[in-house]
Amino acid sequence: MLCSPLVTVRTVAFVVKPESEEARGLAAELSEMLAARGIRVVREGEDSFADADLCVVAGGDGTLIHAAALVGGAEVPIFGINAGGQLGFLTEIPRDRARELLTAALAGRCPVERRGKLRARVLRRGETLVDAEVLNDAVIHRGALPQMVELVTRVDGAPVGSLRADGVIVATPTGSTAYSLAANGPVVYPTLDAVLVNPICPHMLTQRPLVVPSRCCTEIEVAAAGGEVQLSLDGRTAASLRAGDRVRIERAAHHCMLIKNPDLDFFSILREKLRWSER
């Protein structure tokens, strides 16, 4: 975890949850503060976020994931403010301390954490249909019809097995507290160098979540599909899959840089979000 002053901040990009009046108001307040310091502010759609020195998010975890996609391969530090009422797994900054902690972050008094991402590619008959990076997960799942799909999983070319299920989630440690958690997957410490492969409602109870090193290449082939099969990347539909298609997932070349709340740790977030230690 890094804890050094940010590079000279000349440009700050803002990503705001559009339907939240509170988030928009908070962004306007912080924009005025930054402008008073001579810092240029850009908003979504105005300029390339890859050129920003810092990205400020006002919203929730979904807004932050969207911001991570906007900055792309540029490892721009992201300052995530939770503009709702509850602490987020990713948006750790409470709105009532946003000004205070943003000032601290600019002075290097907030730690910055590197989070691993995954690169997902869809291969069909030698052609690459999709090539994208994700922060949370890549999910292969059945469509609207209640029919199972049959998937064949390989890790570094070695057969893991055939799976009949509603689908499978391939998640980063960051994504272990998202969809994978709802599918009975384990909580994985967010900076661990690993990838989680978690079946969704498998036909066989012996098929359990698998954790592999992030250096491995996980490949999932659609062996049979009774209906529509979809690939979703960080919650957004990316492709419709056919029998024979392969989804190849490996460690991405880039990371997501999250500015942390210095008064929180991962376990305090789990206790609050998951009600650990409560009866």
VEXNU-79837 format. One record per residue: x, y, z of N, C-alpha, C in turn; residue number from 1. Coordinates in steps of 0.2 Angstrom, whole numbers, always signed. Example, Ala and Ser with C-alpha at 12.3 -4.5 7.8 and 13.67 -1.06 7.14 Angstrom:
2
<site <+66 -28 +39> <+62 -22 +39> <+66 -16 +39> 1>;
<site <+64 -11 +35> <+68 -5 +36> <+64 +0 +39> 2>;
// end
This chain:
279
<site <+4 -6 +0> <+0 +0 +0> <+4 +6 +0> 1>;
<site <+3 +10 -5> <+7 +17 -6> <+4 +22 -1> 2>;
<site <+9 +26 +1> <+7 +32 +5> <+11 +38 +4> 3>;
<site <+12 +40 -2> <+16 +46 -4> <+12 +51 -7> 4>;
<site <+14 +57 -7> <+11 +63 -10> <+9 +61 -18> 5>;
<site <+3 +63 -20> <+2 +62 -27> <+6 +66 -31> 6>;
<site <+7 +64 -37> <+10 +69 -42> <+7 +75 -42> 7>;
<site <+10 +80 -44> <+7 +87 -45> <+0 +86 -48> 8>;
<site <-5 +88 -45> <-12 +87 -47> <-14 +93 -51> 9>;
<site <-14 +93 -58> <-16 +98 -62> <-23 +98 -64> 10>;
<site <-25 +91 -65> <-32 +90 -68> <-35 +84 -64> 11>;
<site <-42 +86 -62> <-46 +81 -58> <-52 +79 -62> 12>;
<site <-53 +73 -63> <-59 +70 -67> <-64 +69 -62> 13>;
<site <-71 +70 -63> <-76 +69 -59> <-81 +64 -62> 14>;
<site <-83 +59 -59> <-88 +54 -61> <-93 +54 -56> 15>;
<site <-99 +56 -58> <-105 +57 -53> <-111 +53 -55> 16>;
<site <-114 +50 -50> <-120 +46 -51> <-125 +51 -53> 17>;
<site <-128 +50 -59> <-132 +55 -62> <-138 +56 -59> 18>;
<site <-141 +51 -56> <-148 +52 -54> <-148 +54 -46> 19>;
<site <-142 +55 -43> <-142 +57 -36> <-140 +65 -36> 20>;
<site <-145 +68 -33> <-145 +75 -32> <-139 +77 -27> 21>;
<site <-139 +73 -22> <-134 +74 -17> <-127 +73 -20> 22>;
<site <-126 +68 -24> <-119 +67 -27> <-117 +73 -32> 23>;
<site <-122 +75 -36> <-121 +81 -40> <-119 +87 -36> 24>;
<site <-123 +88 -30> <-121 +94 -26> <-114 +93 -23> 25>;
<site <-112 +87 -21> <-106 +86 -18> <-100 +87 -23> 26>;
<site <-101 +85 -29> <-96 +86 -34> <-95 +93 -36> 27>;
<site <-101 +97 -36> <-100 +104 -37> <-96 +108 -31> 28>;
<site <-98 +106 -25> <-94 +109 -19> <-86 +107 -20> 29>;
<site <-85 +101 -21> <-78 +99 -22> <-74 +102 -28> 30>;
<site <-78 +103 -33> <-75 +106 -39> <-73 +113 -38> 31>;
<site <-77 +117 -34> <-76 +124 -32> <-69 +124 -28> 32>;
<site <-69 +119 -23> <-63 +119 -19> <-57 +118 -23> 33>;
<site <-57 +113 -28> <-51 +112 -32> <-50 +118 -37> 34>;
<site <-55 +121 -39> <-54 +127 -44> <-50 +132 -40> 35>;
<site <-52 +133 -34> <-49 +138 -30> <-41 +137 -29> 36>;
<site <-39 +131 -29> <-32 +129 -29> <-29 +129 -36> 37>;
<site <-32 +131 -41> <-30 +132 -48> <-29 +125 -51> 38>;
<site <-34 +120 -49> <-34 +113 -52> <-40 +113 -57> 39>;
<site <-38 +111 -63> <-43 +110 -68> <-48 +104 -67> 40>;
<site <-54 +105 -68> <-59 +100 -67> <-62 +98 -73> 41>;
<site <-63 +91 -75> <-66 +89 -81> <-71 +84 -78> 42>;
<site <-77 +83 -82> <-82 +79 -81> <-83 +74 -87> 43>;
<site <-87 +68 -85> <-87 +63 -90> <-90 +66 -97> 44>;
<site <-87 +64 -102> <-89 +66 -109> <-85 +72 -111> 45>;
<site <-81 +76 -106> <-78 +82 -108> <-71 +81 -111> 46>;
<site <-68 +76 -108> <-61 +75 -110> <-59 +68 -108> 47>;
<site <-53 +66 -110> <-50 +59 -109> <-48 +59 -102> 48>;
<site <-51 +54 -98> <-49 +53 -91> <-42 +50 -90> 49>;
<site <-39 +47 -95> <-33 +45 -95> <-28 +50 -94> 50>;
<site <-29 +56 -95> <-25 +62 -95> <-26 +65 -88> 51>;
<site <-30 +63 -84> <-31 +66 -77> <-26 +63 -72> 52>;
<site <-25 +67 -67> <-20 +65 -62> <-24 +62 -56> 53>;
<site <-30 +63 -56> <-34 +60 -50> <-41 +60 -53> 54>;
<site <-45 +55 -50> <-52 +54 -52> <-56 +54 -46> 55>;
<site <-61 +58 -45> <-65 +59 -39> <-72 +56 -41> 56>;
<site <-74 +51 -37> <-81 +48 -39> <-86 +50 -33> 57>;
<site <-92 +52 -35> <-97 +53 -30> <-103 +49 -32> 58>;
<site <-104 +44 -28> <-109 +39 -30> <-109 +33 -25> 59>;
<site <-109 +27 -28> <-108 +21 -25> <-103 +16 -28> 60>;
<site <-103 +10 -26> <-98 +6 -29> <-99 +5 -37> 61>;
<site <-105 +5 -39> <-106 +4 -46> <-103 +10 -50> 62>;
<site <-104 +16 -47> <-101 +22 -50> <-93 +22 -51> 63>;
<site <-90 +19 -45> <-83 +18 -45> <-81 +13 -51> 64>;
<site <-84 +8 -51> <-82 +3 -56> <-83 +6 -63> 65>;
<site <-88 +10 -64> <-89 +14 -71> <-83 +18 -72> 66>;
<site <-81 +22 -66> <-75 +26 -67> <-68 +22 -69> 67>;
<site <-68 +16 -66> <-62 +12 -67> <-61 +11 -74> 68>;
<site <-67 +9 -78> <-67 +8 -85> <-66 +14 -89> 69>;
<site <-68 +20 -86> <-66 +26 -90> <-59 +28 -90> 70>;
<site <-55 +27 -85> <-48 +28 -85> <-44 +23 -89> 71>;
<site <-47 +17 -90> <-44 +12 -94> <-38 +10 -91> 72>;
<site <-33 +9 -95> <-26 +7 -93> <-22 +12 -89> 73>;
<site <-24 +18 -89> <-21 +23 -85> <-22 +22 -78> 74>;
<site <-17 +21 -74> <-17 +20 -67> <-18 +26 -63> 75>;
<site <-24 +29 -64> <-26 +36 -61> <-29 +34 -54> 76>;
<site <-26 +37 -49> <-29 +36 -42> <-36 +38 -42> 77>;
<site <-40 +34 -39> <-48 +35 -38> <-50 +36 -31> 78>;
<site <-53 +42 -30> <-55 +44 -23> <-63 +43 -23> 79>;
<site <-65 +38 -20> <-72 +36 -20> <-76 +38 -14> 80>;
<site <-81 +43 -15> <-85 +45 -10> <-92 +42 -10> 81>;
<site <-94 +39 -5> <-100 +36 -5> <-106 +41 -4> 82>;
<site <-109 +43 -9> <-115 +48 -8> <-121 +45 -7> 83>;
<site <-122 +39 -5> <-128 +36 -3> <-128 +36 +5> 84>;
<site <-131 +31 +8> <-132 +31 +15> <-128 +26 +19> 85>;
<site <-125 +21 +15> <-121 +16 +18> <-114 +16 +15> 86>;
<site <-110 +13 +19> <-103 +12 +17> <-102 +7 +11> 87>;
<site <-98 +9 +6> <-97 +4 +1> <-91 +0 +2> 88>;
<site <-90 -6 -2> <-84 -10 -2> <-79 -6 -5> 89>;
<site <-80 -2 -10> <-75 +2 -14> <-75 +9 -12> 90>;
<site <-81 +12 -11> <-82 +19 -10> <-82 +20 -2> 91>;
<site <-76 +21 +0> <-75 +21 +8> <-75 +28 +11> 92>;
<site <-75 +33 +7> <-75 +40 +9> <-82 +42 +11> 93>;
<site <-84 +44 +18> <-90 +46 +19> <-91 +53 +17> 94>;
<site <-97 +55 +14> <-98 +61 +11> <-97 +67 +16> 95>;
<site <-98 +66 +22> <-97 +72 +27> <-90 +73 +28> 96>;
<site <-85 +69 +26> <-78 +70 +27> <-75 +71 +20> 97>;
<site <-78 +72 +15> <-76 +72 +8> <-71 +77 +7> 98>;
<site <-72 +83 +9> <-68 +89 +8> <-61 +88 +13> 99>;
<site <-62 +86 +19> <-56 +84 +23> <-52 +79 +20> 100>;
<site <-54 +73 +18> <-50 +68 +16> <-47 +69 +9> 101>;
<site <-51 +73 +5> <-48 +75 -2> <-42 +79 -1> 102>;
<site <-43 +84 +4> <-37 +88 +5> <-31 +84 +8> 103>;
<site <-32 +79 +12> <-27 +74 +15> <-24 +70 +9> 104>;
<site <-28 +68 +4> <-26 +64 -1> <-21 +68 -6> 105>;
<site <-23 +74 -7> <-19 +78 -11> <-12 +79 -8> 106>;
<site <-12 +79 -1> <-6 +80 +3> <-2 +74 +4> 107>;
<site <-5 +68 +2> <-2 +61 +2> <-3 +58 +9> 108>;
<site <-8 +60 +13> <-9 +58 +19> <-15 +52 +19> 109>;
<site <-17 +50 +13> <-21 +44 +12> <-17 +39 +9> 110>;
<site <-18 +32 +11> <-14 +27 +7> <-18 +26 +1> 111>;
<site <-14 +23 -4> <-16 +21 -11> <-15 +14 -12> 112>;
<site <-20 +10 -13> <-20 +3 -14> <-21 +1 -21> 113>;
<site <-16 -4 -23> <-16 -7 -30> <-21 -13 -30> 114>;
<site <-26 -12 -34> <-31 -18 -35> <-30 -21 -42> 115>;
<site <-29 -28 -42> <-28 -31 -48> <-34 -31 -52> 116>;
<site <-33 -32 -59> <-39 -32 -64> <-38 -38 -68> 117>;
<site <-43 -40 -72> <-43 -46 -76> <-44 -44 -83> 118>;
<site <-41 -47 -88> <-42 -46 -95> <-46 -52 -98> 119>;
<site <-52 -50 -101> <-56 -56 -103> <-57 -55 -111> 120>;
<site <-56 -61 -114> <-56 -61 -121> <-61 -66 -123> 121>;
<site <-65 -65 -128> <-70 -70 -131> <-67 -72 -138> 122>;
<site <-66 -79 -139> <-63 -81 -145> <-68 -86 -148> 123>;
<site <-69 -85 -155> <-73 -89 -159> <-70 -90 -166> 124>;
<site <-68 -97 -166> <-65 -99 -173> <-59 -95 -174> 125>;
<site <-55 -93 -169> <-49 -90 -171> <-49 -82 -171> 126>;
<site <-55 -80 -170> <-57 -72 -170> <-58 -70 -163> 127>;
<site <-55 -64 -161> <-57 -61 -155> <-62 -56 -155> 128>;
<site <-68 -58 -152> <-74 -54 -152> <-74 -49 -147> 129>;
<site <-71 -50 -141> <-71 -45 -135> <-65 -46 -132> 130>;
<site <-62 -40 -131> <-56 -39 -127> <-56 -33 -122> 131>;
<site <-57 -35 -116> <-58 -29 -111> <-55 -31 -104> 132>;
<site <-55 -26 -100> <-52 -27 -93> <-58 -26 -88> 133>;
<site <-58 -30 -83> <-63 -29 -78> <-60 -28 -71> 134>;
<site <-63 -25 -66> <-61 -24 -59> <-64 -29 -55> 135>;
<site <-70 -31 -56> <-74 -35 -52> <-74 -43 -55> 136>;
<site <-78 -43 -60> <-79 -50 -63> <-81 -51 -70> 137>;
<site <-79 -57 -73> <-82 -59 -79> <-87 -65 -77> 138>;
<site <-93 -64 -80> <-98 -69 -78> <-101 -72 -85> 139>;
<site <-101 -79 -85> <-104 -82 -91> <-110 -85 -88> 140>;
<site <-116 -84 -91> <-122 -86 -88> <-128 -87 -93> 141>;
<site <-133 -91 -91> <-138 -92 -95> <-142 -86 -96> 142>;
<site <-146 -86 -102> <-151 -80 -103> <-157 -80 -99> 143>;
<site <-163 -78 -102> <-169 -78 -98> <-172 -85 -97> 144>;
<site <-171 -89 -101> <-174 -96 -101> <-170 -100 -95> 145>;
<site <-174 -104 -91> <-172 -107 -86> <-168 -114 -88> 146>;
<site <-163 -113 -92> <-160 -119 -94> <-152 -119 -92> 147>;
<site <-150 -124 -90> <-143 -124 -88> <-138 -124 -94> 148>;
<site <-132 -122 -93> <-127 -122 -98> <-122 -127 -96> 149>;
<site <-118 -130 -101> <-112 -134 -100> <-106 -131 -102> 150>;
<site <-102 -130 -97> <-95 -126 -98> <-89 -131 -96> 151>;
<site <-84 -130 -100> <-78 -134 -99> <-73 -129 -97> 152>;
<site <-70 -130 -91> <-65 -126 -88> <-58 -129 -88> 153>;
<site <-53 -124 -90> <-46 -126 -91> <-42 -121 -87> 154>;
<site <-37 -123 -84> <-32 -118 -80> <-25 -119 -83> 155>;
<site <-22 -114 -86> <-16 -115 -90> <-16 -121 -94> 156>;
<site <-21 -123 -98> <-22 -128 -102> <-24 -135 -99> 157>;
<site <-23 -135 -93> <-25 -142 -89> <-33 -142 -88> 158>;
<site <-36 -148 -90> <-43 -148 -89> <-45 -148 -81> 159>;
<site <-49 -144 -79> <-52 -144 -73> <-58 -148 -72> 160>;
<site <-63 -148 -77> <-69 -152 -77> <-74 -148 -81> 161>;
<site <-79 -152 -82> <-85 -150 -86> <-90 -148 -80> 162>;
<site <-94 -143 -81> <-98 -140 -77> <-105 -139 -80> 163>;
<site <-110 -141 -77> <-117 -140 -79> <-120 -135 -73> 164>;
<site <-122 -129 -75> <-124 -124 -70> <-128 -119 -74> 165>;
<site <-130 -114 -69> <-133 -108 -72> <-127 -103 -75> 166>;
<site <-121 -105 -73> <-116 -101 -76> <-110 -101 -71> 167>;
<site <-105 -97 -73> <-99 -97 -68> <-96 -90 -68> 168>;
<site <-94 -88 -62> <-91 -81 -61> <-83 -82 -60> 169>;
<site <-80 -78 -64> <-72 -77 -63> <-71 -70 -60> 170>;
<site <-69 -70 -54> <-68 -64 -50> <-61 -62 -48> 171>;
<site <-60 -56 -47> <-54 -54 -44> <-55 -54 -36> 172>;
<site <-50 -53 -32> <-52 -53 -25> <-56 -47 -23> 173>;
<site <-56 -41 -27> <-60 -36 -26> <-67 -38 -28> 174>;
<site <-68 -42 -33> <-75 -44 -35> <-78 -50 -30> 175>;
<site <-74 -52 -26> <-76 -58 -21> <-82 -56 -17> 176>;
<site <-83 -49 -16> <-88 -47 -11> <-94 -44 -16> 177>;
<site <-94 -45 -22> <-99 -43 -26> <-104 -49 -28> 178>;
<site <-105 -51 -34> <-109 -56 -37> <-107 -63 -34> 179>;
<site <-101 -64 -34> <-98 -70 -31> <-100 -72 -24> 180>;
<site <-100 -66 -20> <-102 -67 -13> <-110 -70 -13> 181>;
<site <-114 -67 -17> <-121 -69 -17> <-122 -76 -19> 182>;
<site <-117 -79 -23> <-117 -85 -26> <-113 -90 -21> 183>;
<site <-112 -88 -15> <-109 -92 -10> <-102 -93 -11> 184>;
<site <-98 -88 -14> <-91 -89 -14> <-88 -86 -8> 185>;
<site <-81 -87 -7> <-78 -85 -1> <-76 -77 -2> 186>;
<site <-75 -74 +4> <-72 -68 +4> <-65 -68 +3> 187>;
<site <-62 -65 -2> <-55 -65 -3> <-52 -58 -1> 188>;
<site <-46 -58 +2> <-43 -52 +4> <-41 -48 -2> 189>;
<site <-43 -41 -3> <-43 -38 -9> <-37 -37 -13> 190>;
<site <-31 -37 -9> <-25 -37 -13> <-21 -43 -14> 191>;
<site <-24 -49 -12> <-22 -55 -13> <-21 -57 -21> 192>;
<site <-15 -60 -23> <-14 -61 -30> <-17 -67 -32> 193>;
<site <-23 -67 -33> <-27 -73 -35> <-33 -72 -39> 194>;
<site <-36 -77 -42> <-42 -77 -46> <-47 -82 -43> 195>;
<site <-54 -80 -42> <-59 -84 -40> <-63 -87 -46> 196>;
<site <-64 -93 -46> <-68 -97 -51> <-74 -100 -47> 197>;
<site <-80 -97 -48> <-86 -99 -44> <-92 -101 -48> 198>;
<site <-94 -107 -48> <-100 -109 -51> <-106 -106 -49> 199>;
<site <-111 -105 -53> <-118 -102 -51> <-123 -108 -51> 200>;
<site <-125 -110 -45> <-130 -115 -45> <-128 -121 -49> 201>;
<site <-123 -124 -47> <-120 -130 -51> <-125 -136 -50> 202>;
<site <-126 -140 -55> <-130 -146 -54> <-127 -151 -49> 203>;
<site <-121 -152 -49> <-117 -156 -44> <-115 -152 -38> 204>;
<site <-117 -154 -32> <-115 -151 -26> <-107 -151 -24> 205>;
<site <-104 -156 -28> <-97 -157 -27> <-93 -152 -30> 206>;
<site <-96 -148 -35> <-92 -143 -39> <-93 -136 -34> 207>;
<site <-87 -134 -32> <-86 -129 -27> <-82 -123 -30> 208>;
<site <-82 -118 -27> <-77 -112 -29> <-70 -114 -29> 209>;
<site <-66 -111 -33> <-59 -113 -34> <-55 -106 -34> 210>;
<site <-50 -106 -30> <-45 -100 -30> <-39 -102 -33> 211>;
<site <-37 -99 -39> <-30 -100 -42> <-26 -94 -42> 212>;
<site <-19 -95 -43> <-15 -89 -44> <-17 -85 -50> 213>;
<site <-16 -78 -49> <-18 -74 -54> <-13 -74 -60> 214>;
<site <-7 -78 -60> <-3 -79 -65> <-6 -84 -70> 215>;
<site <-11 -88 -68> <-14 -93 -72> <-18 -90 -77> 216>;
<site <-19 -93 -83> <-24 -92 -88> <-30 -97 -87> 217>;
<site <-36 -94 -86> <-42 -98 -85> <-46 -97 -91> 218>;
<site <-48 -103 -94> <-51 -103 -100> <-58 -107 -99> 219>;
<site <-63 -104 -101> <-70 -107 -101> <-73 -108 -108> 220>;
<site <-75 -114 -110> <-78 -115 -116> <-85 -117 -115> 221>;
<site <-89 -114 -119> <-96 -116 -119> <-97 -122 -123> 222>;
<site <-98 -128 -120> <-98 -135 -123> <-105 -136 -126> 223>;
<site <-110 -134 -122> <-117 -134 -125> <-122 -129 -121> 224>;
<site <-126 -127 -125> <-131 -122 -123> <-138 -123 -125> 225>;
<site <-143 -124 -121> <-149 -125 -122> <-153 -119 -124> 226>;
<site <-150 -114 -123> <-153 -107 -124> <-148 -102 -125> 227>;
<site <-150 -96 -124> <-145 -90 -124> <-140 -90 -118> 228>;
<site <-134 -89 -120> <-128 -88 -115> <-125 -82 -116> 229>;
<site <-124 -78 -110> <-121 -71 -111> <-115 -71 -107> 230>;
<site <-111 -66 -109> <-105 -64 -105> <-106 -57 -103> 231>;
<site <-106 -56 -96> <-106 -50 -93> <-99 -48 -90> 232>;
<site <-97 -42 -91> <-91 -39 -88> <-92 -34 -84> 233>;
<site <-91 -34 -77> <-92 -29 -72> <-100 -27 -72> 234>;
<site <-104 -32 -73> <-111 -31 -73> <-114 -29 -79> 235>;
<site <-110 -28 -85> <-113 -26 -91> <-113 -31 -96> 236>;
<site <-118 -32 -100> <-118 -37 -105> <-113 -36 -111> 237>;
<site <-108 -40 -112> <-103 -39 -117> <-103 -43 -123> 238>;
<site <-106 -49 -123> <-107 -53 -129> <-112 -59 -128> 239>;
<site <-115 -61 -133> <-119 -67 -133> <-115 -73 -136> 240>;
<site <-115 -78 -132> <-110 -84 -133> <-114 -90 -137> 241>;
<site <-110 -93 -141> <-112 -99 -144> <-108 -105 -142> 242>;
<site <-111 -111 -143> <-107 -117 -142> <-100 -117 -146> 243>;
<site <-95 -119 -142> <-88 -118 -145> <-84 -112 -144> 244>;
<site <-88 -107 -142> <-84 -101 -140> <-80 -102 -133> 245>;
<site <-75 -98 -133> <-70 -99 -127> <-69 -92 -124> 246>;
<site <-70 -91 -118> <-68 -85 -114> <-62 -86 -110> 247>;
<site <-57 -82 -112> <-50 -83 -109> <-49 -77 -105> 248>;
<site <-47 -79 -98> <-47 -74 -93> <-40 -74 -90> 249>;
<site <-36 -69 -90> <-30 -69 -87> <-29 -62 -83> 250>;
<site <-23 -62 -80> <-21 -56 -76> <-20 -50 -81> 251>;
<site <-24 -44 -80> <-23 -38 -84> <-16 -35 -83> 252>;
<site <-14 -31 -88> <-7 -28 -87> <-8 -22 -82> 253>;
<site <-14 -19 -81> <-15 -13 -78> <-18 -15 -71> 254>;
<site <-18 -10 -66> <-21 -10 -60> <-26 -4 -59> 255>;
<site <-30 -5 -54> <-34 +0 -52> <-31 +3 -45> 256>;
<site <-30 +9 -45> <-27 +13 -39> <-33 +16 -35> 257>;
<site <-34 +13 -29> <-39 +16 -25> <-36 +20 -19> 258>;
<site <-39 +26 -18> <-37 +30 -12> <-41 +28 -6> 259>;
<site <-38 +26 -1> <-41 +23 +5> <-43 +28 +10> 260>;
<site <-48 +26 +14> <-50 +30 +20> <-45 +28 +25> 261>;
<site <-40 +32 +28> <-35 +30 +33> <-38 +28 +39> 262>;
<site <-44 +29 +40> <-47 +27 +47> <-51 +20 +46> 263>;
<site <-51 +17 +40> <-54 +10 +39> <-49 +5 +37> 264>;
<site <-51 -1 +39> <-47 -7 +36> <-52 -12 +33> 265>;
<site <-50 -17 +29> <-55 -21 +26> <-59 -25 +31> 266>;
<site <-57 -26 +36> <-61 -30 +41> <-67 -26 +44> 267>;
<site <-65 -20 +45> <-70 -15 +48> <-76 -14 +43> 268>;
<site <-74 -14 +36> <-79 -14 +31> <-83 -20 +31> 269>;
<site <-80 -26 +32> <-84 -32 +32> <-89 -32 +38> 270>;
<site <-86 -30 +44> <-91 -30 +49> <-97 -26 +48> 271>;
<site <-96 -20 +45> <-102 -15 +44> <-106 -18 +39> 272>;
<site <-103 -20 +33> <-107 -22 +27> <-111 -29 +29> 273>;
<site <-107 -33 +31> <-110 -40 +32> <-112 -42 +39> 274>;
<site <-112 -37 +44> <-115 -37 +50> <-111 -43 +54> 275>;
<site <-105 -44 +53> <-101 -49 +57> <-100 -47 +64> 276>;
<site <-100 -51 +68> <-100 -51 +76> <-107 -49 +79> 277>;
<site <-112 -48 +74> <-119 -47 +77> <-122 -53 +78> 278>;
<site <-127 -54 +83> <-131 -60 +84> <-138 -59 +80> 279>;
// end
